[in-house]
């Protein structure tokens, strides 16, 4: 079986306070952003985010703050009902052939 390709992309930039930073994402052959998970509210591709109710729900930082107060998030965290996590490129390798930035496409 031939896997679809996923392309790692990144942009270096300088923050307002002069710090060097980098943002990265993964896209398919059509340029659509791919994530390990997707925000259940806005649909954004996620590589980091909040996991709620043992993975029943996933939210980006912005949508999590729109849906819940800081107090609610803290209470959910204390009760093991939500946590924040980051996923890695290797998490999608079962479904995609990941082409890292700078590598040639085979």
N, CA, C and O atoms as a GROMACS GRO file, in nm:
protein
  424
    1UNK      N    1   0.084  -0.119   0.000
    1UNK     CA    2   0.000   0.000   0.000
    1UNK      C    3   0.088   0.125   0.000
    1UNK      O    4   0.182   0.135   0.078
    2UNK      N    5   0.057   0.217  -0.087
    2UNK     CA    6   0.132   0.341  -0.099
    2UNK      C    7   0.069   0.446  -0.008
    2UNK      O    8  -0.050   0.476  -0.019
    3UNK      N    9   0.148   0.502   0.081
    3UNK     CA   10   0.097   0.604   0.173
    3UNK      C   11   0.096   0.741   0.106
    3UNK      O   12   0.178   0.768   0.018
    4UNK      N   13   0.004   0.824   0.147
    4UNK     CA   14   0.004   0.964   0.104
    4UNK      C   15   0.124   1.032   0.165
    4UNK      O   16   0.173   0.992   0.271
    5UNK      N   17   0.172   1.136   0.098
    5UNK     CA   18   0.286   1.211   0.150
    5UNK      C   19   0.237   1.325   0.239
    5UNK      O   20   0.134   1.386   0.214
    6UNK      N   21   0.314   1.352   0.343
    6UNK     CA   22   0.293   1.467   0.430
    6UNK      C   23   0.424   1.544   0.433
    6UNK      O   24   0.530   1.485   0.452
    7UNK      N   25   0.417   1.674   0.416
    7UNK     CA   26   0.536   1.756   0.405
    7UNK      C   27   0.552   1.845   0.527
    7UNK      O   28   0.462   1.922   0.561
    8UNK      N   29   0.667   1.835   0.592
    8UNK     CA   30   0.697   1.921   0.706
    8UNK      C   31   0.739   2.057   0.652
    8UNK      O   32   0.820   2.065   0.560
    9UNK      N   33   0.686   2.162   0.709
    9UNK     CA   34   0.718   2.299   0.669
    9UNK      C   35   0.750   2.381   0.794
    9UNK      O   36   0.704   2.350   0.903
   10UNK      N   37   0.830   2.487   0.776
   10UNK     CA   38   0.859   2.574   0.891
   10UNK      C   39   0.897   2.714   0.842
   10UNK      O   40   0.938   2.733   0.727
   11UNK      N   41   0.882   2.809   0.932
   11UNK     CA   42   0.923   2.947   0.906
   11UNK      C   43   0.993   2.998   1.032
   11UNK      O   44   0.940   2.987   1.142
   12UNK      N   45   1.113   3.053   1.014
   12UNK     CA   46   1.184   3.119   1.123
   12UNK      C   47   1.138   3.264   1.128
   12UNK      O   48   1.111   3.326   1.025
   13UNK      N   49   1.130   3.318   1.249
   13UNK     CA   50   1.090   3.458   1.263
   13UNK      C   51   1.148   3.513   1.393
   13UNK      O   52   1.200   3.439   1.476
   14UNK      N   53   1.138   3.644   1.409
   14UNK     CA   54   1.184   3.712   1.530
   14UNK      C   55   1.062   3.768   1.601
   14UNK      O   56   0.980   3.836   1.539
   15UNK      N   57   1.050   3.740   1.731
   15UNK     CA   58   0.937   3.787   1.808
   15UNK      C   59   0.948   3.937   1.836
   15UNK      O   60   1.052   3.998   1.810
   16UNK      N   61   0.842   3.995   1.888
   16UNK     CA   62   0.842   4.139   1.918
   16UNK      C   63   0.952   4.178   2.016
   16UNK      O   64   1.003   4.290   2.011
   17UNK      N   65   0.988   4.085   2.106
   17UNK     CA   66   1.093   4.116   2.202
   17UNK      C   67   1.231   4.072   2.153
   17UNK      O   68   1.325   4.062   2.232
   18UNK      N   69   1.244   4.045   2.022
   18UNK     CA   70   1.375   4.017   1.963
   18UNK      C   71   1.424   3.874   1.970
   18UNK      O   72   1.535   3.845   1.927
   19UNK      N   73   1.344   3.784   2.023
   19UNK     CA   74   1.384   3.643   2.033
   19UNK      C   75   1.362   3.572   1.901
   19UNK      O   76   1.262   3.595   1.833
   20UNK      N   77   1.456   3.484   1.864
   20UNK     CA   78   1.439   3.402   1.744
   20UNK      C   79   1.344   3.287   1.776
   20UNK      O   80   1.354   3.226   1.883
   21UNK      N   81   1.254   3.258   1.684
   21UNK     CA   82   1.157   3.150   1.704
   21UNK      C   83   1.129   3.083   1.570
   21UNK      O   84   1.170   3.131   1.464
   22UNK      N   85   1.059   2.973   1.577
   22UNK     CA   86   1.024   2.898   1.457
   22UNK      C   87   0.885   2.840   1.477
   22UNK      O   88   0.851   2.792   1.585
   23UNK      N   89   0.806   2.843   1.372
   23UNK     CA   90   0.676   2.778   1.374
   23UNK      C   91   0.680   2.670   1.266
   23UNK      O   92   0.733   2.693   1.158
   24UNK      N   93   0.624   2.553   1.296
   24UNK     CA   94   0.624   2.446   1.196
   24UNK      C   95   0.486   2.384   1.185
   24UNK      O   96   0.405   2.391   1.277
   25UNK      N   97   0.462   2.324   1.069
   25UNK     CA   98   0.335   2.259   1.042
   25UNK      C   99   0.359   2.148   0.941
   25UNK      O  100   0.469   2.134   0.887
   26UNK      N  101   0.256   2.071   0.916
   26UNK     CA  102   0.262   1.963   0.818
   26UNK      C  103   0.145   1.981   0.723
   26UNK      O  104   0.034   2.012   0.765
   27UNK      N  105   0.170   1.961   0.594
   27UNK     CA  106   0.062   1.974   0.497
   27UNK      C  107   0.063   1.856   0.401
   27UNK      O  108   0.165   1.789   0.383
   28UNK      N  109  -0.053   1.832   0.339
   28UNK     CA  110  -0.063   1.723   0.241
   28UNK      C  111  -0.019   1.775   0.104
   28UNK      O  112   0.026   1.889   0.092
   29UNK      N  113  -0.033   1.691   0.004
   29UNK     CA  114   0.013   1.727  -0.131
   29UNK      C  115  -0.066   1.843  -0.192
   29UNK      O  116  -0.021   1.904  -0.289
   30UNK      N  117  -0.182   1.874  -0.135
   30UNK     CA  118  -0.264   1.987  -0.182
   30UNK      C  119  -0.244   2.113  -0.099
   30UNK      O  120  -0.309   2.215  -0.125
   31UNK      N  121  -0.155   2.108   0.000
   31UNK     CA  122  -0.129   2.224   0.084
   31UNK      C  123  -0.221   2.237   0.204
   31UNK      O  124  -0.213   2.337   0.276
   32UNK      N  125  -0.308   2.139   0.229
   32UNK     CA  126  -0.398   2.142   0.344
   32UNK      C  127  -0.320   2.100   0.470
   32UNK      O  128  -0.247   2.001   0.469
   33UNK      N  129  -0.338   2.176   0.576
   33UNK     CA  130  -0.268   2.145   0.701
   33UNK      C  131  -0.318   2.012   0.758
   33UNK      O  132  -0.438   1.985   0.762
   34UNK      N  133  -0.223   1.931   0.802
   34UNK     CA  134  -0.251   1.802   0.863
   34UNK      C  135  -0.209   1.811   1.010
   34UNK      O  136  -0.107   1.870   1.042
   35UNK      N  137  -0.288   1.753   1.096
   35UNK     CA  138  -0.252   1.745   1.236
   35UNK      C  139  -0.269   1.603   1.285
   35UNK      O  140  -0.336   1.522   1.222
   36UNK      N  141  -0.208   1.573   1.400
   36UNK     CA  142  -0.229   1.441   1.459
   36UNK      C  143  -0.375   1.432   1.504
   36UNK      O  144  -0.439   1.328   1.493
   37UNK      N  145  -0.425   1.544   1.555
   37UNK     CA  146  -0.566   1.557   1.594
   37UNK      C  147  -0.614   1.691   1.539
   37UNK      O  148  -0.536   1.771   1.490
   38UNK      N  149  -0.746   1.713   1.548
   38UNK     CA  150  -0.805   1.838   1.502
   38UNK      C  151  -0.893   1.894   1.612
   38UNK      O  152  -0.960   1.819   1.684
   39UNK      N  153  -0.892   2.027   1.626
   39UNK     CA  154  -0.973   2.092   1.729
   39UNK      C  155  -1.120   2.064   1.702
   39UNK      O  156  -1.169   2.084   1.591
   40UNK      N  157  -1.191   2.017   1.804
   40UNK     CA  158  -1.332   1.984   1.791
   40UNK      C  159  -1.421   2.108   1.778
   40UNK      O  160  -1.539   2.097   1.747
   41UNK      N  161  -1.364   2.226   1.801
   41UNK     CA  162  -1.442   2.349   1.791
   41UNK      C  163  -1.416   2.418   1.657
   41UNK      O  164  -1.510   2.442   1.581
   42UNK      N  165  -1.290   2.452   1.627
   42UNK     CA  166  -1.259   2.529   1.505
   42UNK      C  167  -1.205   2.443   1.391
   42UNK      O  168  -1.197   2.491   1.277
   43UNK      N  169  -1.168   2.318   1.418
   43UNK     CA  170  -1.118   2.229   1.314
   43UNK      C  171  -0.971   2.245   1.282
   43UNK      O  172  -0.921   2.180   1.190
   44UNK      N  173  -0.900   2.331   1.355
   44UNK     CA  174  -0.757   2.354   1.331
   44UNK      C  175  -0.678   2.224   1.349
   44UNK      O  176  -0.706   2.145   1.440
   45UNK      N  177  -0.579   2.203   1.262
   45UNK     CA  178  -0.489   2.089   1.275
   45UNK      C  179  -0.404   2.108   1.400
   45UNK      O  180  -0.344   2.214   1.419
   46UNK      N  181  -0.399   2.007   1.487
   46UNK     CA  182  -0.328   2.018   1.614
   46UNK      C  183  -0.202   1.932   1.619
   46UNK      O  184  -0.202   1.816   1.578
   47UNK      N  185  -0.094   1.992   1.669
   47UNK     CA  186   0.028   1.919   1.706
   47UNK      C  187   0.052   1.936   1.856
   47UNK      O  188   0.138   1.871   1.914
   48UNK      N  189  -0.026   2.023   1.915
   48UNK     CA  190  -0.028   2.038   2.060
   48UNK      C  191  -0.167   2.088   2.094
   48UNK      O  192  -0.229   2.159   2.014
   49UNK      N  193  -0.215   2.052   2.212
   49UNK     CA  194  -0.347   2.097   2.250
   49UNK      C  195  -0.400   2.027   2.373
   49UNK      O  196  -0.330   1.948   2.436
   50UNK      N  197  -0.523   2.057   2.404
   50UNK     CA  198  -0.588   2.003   2.523
   50UNK      C  199  -0.668   1.878   2.487
   50UNK      O  200  -0.742   1.875   2.389
   51UNK      N  201  -0.652   1.776   2.569
   51UNK     CA  202  -0.726   1.651   2.555
   51UNK      C  203  -0.826   1.646   2.670
   51UNK      O  204  -0.788   1.660   2.786
   52UNK      N  205  -0.953   1.626   2.638
   52UNK     CA  206  -1.059   1.630   2.739
   52UNK      C  207  -1.132   1.496   2.740
   52UNK      O  208  -1.154   1.435   2.635
   53UNK      N  209  -1.169   1.451   2.859
   53UNK     CA  210  -1.246   1.328   2.878
   53UNK      C  211  -1.183   1.207   2.808
   53UNK      O  212  -1.245   1.142   2.724
   54UNK      N  213  -1.059   1.178   2.844
   54UNK     CA  214  -0.987   1.062   2.790
   54UNK      C  215  -0.983   1.058   2.639
   54UNK      O  216  -0.989   0.950   2.580
   55UNK      N  217  -0.973   1.173   2.575
   55UNK     CA  218  -0.960   1.178   2.430
   55UNK      C  219  -1.090   1.192   2.354
   55UNK      O  220  -1.091   1.187   2.231
   56UNK      N  221  -1.202   1.207   2.425
   56UNK     CA  222  -1.329   1.228   2.356
   56UNK      C  223  -1.332   1.362   2.284
   56UNK      O  224  -1.399   1.377   2.182
   57UNK      N  225  -1.258   1.461   2.338
   57UNK     CA  226  -1.256   1.594   2.280
   57UNK      C  227  -1.113   1.645   2.275
   57UNK      O  228  -1.031   1.611   2.360
   58UNK      N  229  -1.083   1.727   2.172
   58UNK     CA  230  -0.951   1.789   2.157
   58UNK      C  231  -0.972   1.935   2.121
   58UNK      O  232  -1.056   1.967   2.037
   59UNK      N  233  -0.896   2.025   2.185
   59UNK     CA  234  -0.912   2.168   2.162
   59UNK      C  235  -0.778   2.238   2.150
   59UNK      O  236  -0.682   2.205   2.220
   60UNK      N  237  -0.772   2.337   2.058
   60UNK     CA  238  -0.656   2.425   2.053
   60UNK      C  239  -0.663   2.517   2.176
   60UNK      O  240  -0.766   2.523   2.244
   61UNK      N  241  -0.556   2.586   2.202
   61UNK     CA  242  -0.549   2.673   2.319
   61UNK      C  243  -0.660   2.779   2.317
   61UNK      O  244  -0.726   2.803   2.418
   62UNK      N  245  -0.680   2.840   2.203
   62UNK     CA  246  -0.780   2.947   2.191
   62UNK      C  247  -0.921   2.896   2.220
   62UNK      O  248  -0.995   2.956   2.298
   63UNK      N  249  -0.958   2.784   2.158
   63UNK     CA  250  -1.094   2.730   2.177
   63UNK      C  251  -1.114   2.677   2.319
   63UNK      O  252  -1.224   2.686   2.373
   64UNK      N  253  -1.010   2.622   2.378
   64UNK     CA  254  -1.021   2.574   2.516
   64UNK      C  255  -1.056   2.690   2.608
   64UNK      O  256  -1.140   2.678   2.697
   65UNK      N  257  -0.990   2.805   2.585
   65UNK     CA  258  -1.014   2.922   2.669
   65UNK      C  259  -1.151   2.985   2.642
   65UNK      O  260  -1.207   3.052   2.729
   66UNK      N  261  -1.204   2.964   2.521
   66UNK     CA  262  -1.339   3.015   2.491
   66UNK      C  263  -1.445   2.928   2.559
   66UNK      O  264  -1.548   2.979   2.604
   67UNK      N  265  -1.420   2.798   2.566
   67UNK     CA  266  -1.521   2.704   2.618
   67UNK      C  267  -1.520   2.694   2.770
   67UNK      O  268  -1.623   2.670   2.832
   68UNK      N  269  -1.401   2.712   2.830
   68UNK     CA  270  -1.388   2.690   2.975
   68UNK      C  271  -1.314   2.806   3.040
   68UNK      O  272  -1.228   2.868   2.978
   69UNK      N  273  -1.349   2.836   3.165
   69UNK     CA  274  -1.277   2.937   3.241
   69UNK      C  275  -1.148   2.874   3.294
   69UNK      O  276  -1.132   2.752   3.294
   70UNK      N  277  -1.057   2.959   3.339
   70UNK     CA  278  -0.932   2.910   3.400
   70UNK      C  279  -0.964   2.820   3.520
   70UNK      O  280  -0.898   2.718   3.541
   71UNK      N  281  -1.064   2.858   3.597
   71UNK     CA  282  -1.104   2.780   3.714
   71UNK      C  283  -1.155   2.642   3.671
   71UNK      O  284  -1.118   2.540   3.731
   72UNK      N  285  -1.239   2.638   3.568
   72UNK     CA  286  -1.290   2.510   3.518
   72UNK      C  287  -1.176   2.421   3.466
   72UNK      O  288  -1.173   2.301   3.493
   73UNK      N  289  -1.082   2.482   3.392
   73UNK     CA  290  -0.969   2.405   3.338
   73UNK      C  291  -0.884   2.348   3.451
   73UNK      O  292  -0.841   2.233   3.444
   74UNK      N  293  -0.859   2.428   3.553
   74UNK     CA  294  -0.780   2.381   3.667
   74UNK      C  295  -0.849   2.266   3.739
   74UNK      O  296  -0.786   2.166   3.775
   75UNK      N  297  -0.978   2.280   3.759
   75UNK     CA  298  -1.056   2.175   3.826
   75UNK      C  299  -1.056   2.046   3.742
   75UNK      O  300  -1.040   1.936   3.795
   76UNK      N  301  -1.075   2.061   3.610
   76UNK     CA  302  -1.072   1.944   3.522
   76UNK      C  303  -0.935   1.876   3.526
   76UNK      O  304  -0.926   1.753   3.528
   77UNK      N  305  -0.829   1.956   3.528
   77UNK     CA  306  -0.693   1.901   3.535
   77UNK      C  307  -0.672   1.824   3.665
   77UNK      O  308  -0.620   1.713   3.666
   78UNK      N  309  -0.714   1.885   3.776
   78UNK     CA  310  -0.699   1.821   3.907
   78UNK      C  311  -0.777   1.690   3.916
   78UNK      O  312  -0.737   1.599   3.988
   79UNK      N  313  -0.887   1.680   3.843
   79UNK     CA  314  -0.971   1.559   3.843
   79UNK      C  315  -0.937   1.463   3.728
   79UNK      O  316  -1.013   1.372   3.697
   80UNK      N  317  -0.821   1.485   3.664
   80UNK     CA  318  -0.775   1.402   3.551
   80UNK      C  319  -0.878   1.397   3.438
   80UNK      O  320  -0.893   1.294   3.372
   81UNK      N  321  -0.948   1.508   3.416
   81UNK     CA  322  -1.047   1.515   3.308
   81UNK      C  323  -0.994   1.589   3.185
   81UNK      O  324  -1.057   1.587   3.080
   82UNK      N  325  -0.877   1.655   3.198
   82UNK     CA  326  -0.817   1.723   3.084
   82UNK      C  327  -0.669   1.741   3.111
   82UNK      O  328  -0.624   1.751   3.225
   83UNK      N  329  -0.593   1.746   3.001
   83UNK     CA  330  -0.450   1.775   3.010
   83UNK      C  331  -0.404   1.836   2.877
   83UNK      O  332  -0.474   1.826   2.776
   84UNK      N  333  -0.288   1.898   2.880
   84UNK     CA  334  -0.228   1.957   2.761
   84UNK      C  335  -0.116   1.866   2.716
   84UNK      O  336  -0.041   1.814   2.799
   85UNK      N  337  -0.103   1.845   2.585
   85UNK     CA  338   0.003   1.757   2.535
   85UNK      C  339   0.055   1.805   2.402
   85UNK      O  340  -0.004   1.893   2.339
   86UNK      N  341   0.166   1.748   2.359
   86UNK     CA  342   0.224   1.773   2.227
   86UNK      C  343   0.240   1.640   2.158
   86UNK      O  344   0.277   1.540   2.220
   87UNK      N  345   0.212   1.638   2.027
   87UNK     CA  346   0.232   1.517   1.948
   87UNK      C  347   0.352   1.538   1.859
   87UNK      O  348   0.397   1.652   1.841
   88UNK      N  349   0.405   1.431   1.802
   88UNK     CA  350   0.525   1.436   1.721
   88UNK      C  351   0.496   1.385   1.580
   88UNK      O  352   0.394   1.319   1.558
   89UNK      N  353   0.583   1.415   1.486
   89UNK     CA  354   0.567   1.366   1.350
   89UNK      C  355   0.554   1.215   1.342
   89UNK      O  356   0.481   1.163   1.259
   90UNK      N  357   0.624   1.144   1.429
   90UNK     CA  358   0.618   0.997   1.424
   90UNK      C  359   0.476   0.947   1.454
   90UNK      O  360   0.444   0.832   1.423
   91UNK      N  361   0.393   1.031   1.513
   91UNK     CA  362   0.256   0.990   1.544
   91UNK      C  363   0.167   0.975   1.420
   91UNK      O  364   0.061   0.913   1.428
   92UNK      N  365   0.209   1.029   1.306
   92UNK     CA  366   0.128   1.015   1.184
   92UNK      C  367   0.191   0.921   1.081
   92UNK      O  368   0.136   0.903   0.973
   93UNK      N  369   0.304   0.862   1.114
   93UNK     CA  370   0.378   0.781   1.015
   93UNK      C  371   0.306   0.653   0.975
   93UNK      O  372   0.342   0.593   0.873
   94UNK      N  373   0.208   0.609   1.050
   94UNK     CA  374   0.129   0.494   1.006
   94UNK      C  375   0.042   0.529   0.886
   94UNK      O  376   0.013   0.443   0.803
   95UNK      N  377   0.000   0.655   0.877
   95UNK     CA  378  -0.091   0.698   0.771
   95UNK      C  379  -0.022   0.775   0.658
   95UNK      O  380  -0.074   0.778   0.546
   96UNK      N  381   0.092   0.836   0.686
   96UNK     CA  382   0.160   0.921   0.587
   96UNK      C  383   0.308   0.888   0.577
   96UNK      O  384   0.370   0.843   0.673
   97UNK      N  385   0.362   0.909   0.459
   97UNK     CA  386   0.507   0.910   0.440
   97UNK      C  387   0.549   1.054   0.463
   97UNK      O  388   0.519   1.141   0.382
   98UNK      N  389   0.619   1.080   0.573
   98UNK     CA  390   0.655   1.216   0.609
   98UNK      C  391   0.783   1.256   0.537
   98UNK      O  392   0.886   1.190   0.548
   99UNK      N  393   0.774   1.366   0.462
   99UNK     CA  394   0.890   1.421   0.393
   99UNK      C  395   0.934   1.542   0.474
   99UNK      O  396   0.865   1.644   0.478
  100UNK      N  397   1.049   1.529   0.538
  100UNK     CA  398   1.097   1.638   0.623
  100UNK      C  399   1.154   1.749   0.536
  100UNK      O  400   1.204   1.725   0.427
  101UNK      N  401   1.146   1.869   0.587
  101UNK     CA  402   1.194   1.985   0.512
  101UNK      C  403   1.339   1.965   0.470
  101UNK      O  404   1.423   1.926   0.551
  102UNK      N  405   1.369   1.992   0.345
  102UNK     CA  406   1.505   1.975   0.293
  102UNK      C  407   1.531   1.840   0.230
  102UNK      O  408   1.631   1.823   0.160
  103UNK      N  409   1.443   1.741   0.255
  103UNK     CA  410   1.459   1.609   0.193
  103UNK      C  411   1.399   1.612   0.054
  103UNK      O  412   1.307   1.689   0.025
  104UNK      N  413   1.451   1.526  -0.032
  104UNK     CA  414   1.395   1.514  -0.166
  104UNK      C  415   1.272   1.424  -0.163
  104UNK      O  416   1.266   1.328  -0.086
  105UNK      N  417   1.176   1.456  -0.246
  105UNK     CA  418   1.056   1.373  -0.260
  105UNK      C  419   1.091   1.255  -0.349
  105UNK      O  420   1.146   1.272  -0.458
  106UNK      N  421   1.057   1.136  -0.301
  106UNK     CA  422   1.090   1.014  -0.376
  106UNK      C  423   0.975   0.973  -0.464
  106UNK      O  424   0.983   0.873  -0.535
   0.00000   0.00000   0.00000
